[in-house]
Amino acid sequence: MAYGSGGGTVRAHDPLAGARTVTGFHMAWTAREEPEGYRRWRAEPRRPFAGGKAGPVAHGESAPTGAGAAHAVLTSRSDAGEVVLIPWR
């Protein structure tokens, strides 16, 4: 999805629900006229993941017998990461 100076509005829910990105025409200009800067800008969010310094965070691990407690954590929205059930525990 692209937008320019033509006006109008975009409901934020529509692109988010459709897993779309809203990009202005300036991005195409930047990619064409300043390719090195554009490449650095695109790489920046992925940098922590490349060196293994960032990744998913586990709130906690539980055996399947703890599924009720794990569900309570999820429904209360008190989790600070992934809630993982490990079947072989």
C-alpha positions in Angstrom: 0.0 0.0 0.0 1.4 3.4 -0.9 0.3 6.9 -0.2 1.3 10.3 -1.4 0.1 13.9 -1.1 -3.3 13.2 -2.7 -5.1 13.3 0.7 -7.5 10.9 2.2 -7.3 8.7 5.2 -6.4 5.1 5.9 -8.0 3.2 8.8 -5.1 1.8 10.8 -6.9 -1.6 11.4 -7.1 -2.4 7.6 -3.4 -2.6 6.9 -2.6 -4.2 10.3 -5.3 -6.9 9.9 -4.2 -7.6 6.4 -0.4 -7.8 7.3 0.3 -4.9 5.0 2.8 -2.1 5.2 2.0 1.6 4.5 4.9 3.2 2.7 5.1 6.8 1.4 6.5 7.6 -2.0 9.5 9.1 -0.4 10.8 5.5 0.4 11.0 4.7 -3.3 13.0 7.9 -3.9 15.3 7.1 -1.0 15.9 3.5 -2.2 16.7 4.8 -5.7 18.7 7.9 -4.8 20.4 6.8 -1.5 20.7 3.0 -1.8 23.3 2.6 0.9 21.4 4.6 3.4 18.2 2.7 2.5 20.0 -0.6 3.0 21.3 0.5 6.4 17.9 1.7 7.4 16.3 -1.7 6.4 19.0 -3.7 8.2 18.9 -1.9 11.5 15.8 -3.6 13.0 17.3 -7.1 12.2 20.8 -6.4 13.6 20.1 -7.7 17.2 18.8 -11.0 15.7 21.7 -11.6 13.4 24.2 -12.0 16.3 21.9 -14.1 18.4 21.6 -11.2 20.9 17.8 -11.1 20.7 15.1 -13.6 20.4 11.9 -14.8 21.9 11.4 -14.5 25.7 9.8 -17.2 27.7 7.5 -16.1 30.5 7.5 -19.7 31.8 7.5 -23.3 31.0 5.1 -25.9 32.3 4.1 -29.5 32.0 0.8 -30.2 30.3 -0.7 -30.7 33.8 -0.1 -27.0 34.4 -2.1 -26.0 31.3 -4.8 -24.5 33.5 -2.4 -22.2 35.2 -0.7 -21.3 31.9 -4.2 -20.5 30.5 -4.9 -18.2 33.5 -1.6 -16.4 32.8 -2.6 -15.8 29.2 -6.2 -14.7 29.9 -5.1 -12.3 32.6 -2.5 -10.8 30.2 0.1 -10.9 32.9 2.6 -12.8 30.8 6.0 -11.2 29.9 6.8 -13.5 27.0 5.8 -16.8 25.6 4.0 -19.3 27.8 5.3 -22.7 26.8 3.8 -26.2 27.6 6.5 -28.9 27.3 4.8 -32.3 26.7 7.7 -34.5 28.0 7.7 -33.0 31.5 
